[in-house]
Amino acid sequence: MSIRKHLDLEDDSNFMAKQVFVMIIVNINGTWKLPVGYFLVVVSQCIQLVSATGARVVSLTFDGAPSNIAVANTLGTNNSYDSLKHIFL
């Protein structure tokens, strides 16, 4: 997700983010969605924290940007054509 640039005059850091991962958990059987945080590349930490609450993480959804594919590969997914499963609910 692209974000609007904002300069915080109270902050001493020199880094200004241009993009961010927004982590949202979604109830498969219900209608609620809950944003759980804004992470840069800490997807696995988010999954661990959500799992620690007793919730079961069953999927990770993202667009096909190369950076997202790299994250999926890092998490151990198999992205070969034969292994892909398409599910429409």
N, C-alpha and C positions, 0 to 999 in steps of 0.2 A: 504494500500500500504506500503510495506517495504521501508525504506530509508537507504541510506548509512550513516554510522556514520561519523560525522565531528566535530572536536573540534575547537571552535572559541576562540583564545587566548585573544581576546579583551573583551569577555563577562565574567561577574562575576558569572553567574548562575552555579549551579552544576548539573542541570538536562540535560540529553541527551536523546532525543526522539529516539525510535526505529521504530515507526509506525506513520502514519499520515492519516487523512481523506482528500482527495482532492475533493473539491466541483466543479463540472462542470455543467453549464447549457447548454442544447442542444435544438436547435430549432426543433420542431416536424415536421413542414412543410417545413423546409429548410435543409441546409447542414452545418450550422455553429455550432461550439462548443466553449464555453467560460469558461475557468477556472476562478472561482470567488474567490477562496481562499483556504487556507489550514487550516483546523480546527481539533481540537482534538475531542471534543464531543459537538460541538456547531452547530449541524445540524439544529435545530429549528431557531437559530439566522440567519443562512444563508437563510433559506426559507423565513423568515420575511423580510430580506433585499432585496432579489430578488423580492418578492411580492410588496414591497414598490416602486419599479421602475415602476410598472404597468404590469409586466410580470405575467402570471398565472402559478403557479407550479402545474403540473398535475400528476407527479409521482416521486418516489424516487427509484433508482435502486442500488442494492448492491448484493454481493455474500451472501452465506448462513452461514457465520461465526457467531458463537454464540454472539459475541460482536455486530454485525450488527443487529441480531434478537432482542437483548436487546434494542438497539436504536429504532427500529421500534415499539416495545412494549411500550416504554416510550412515543413515539409520538402518541400512542393511536390506533395502528392498530389492526385488528382482524386476527390472523394467523391460525384460525381453518381451517381444510381441506375444509369444506363446504363453507367457505366464500372466498376462493381463486379464482381469475379470471385470466386466462391465455390469453394473447393477443399477437398475432404475426402480425407484420406489414410488 
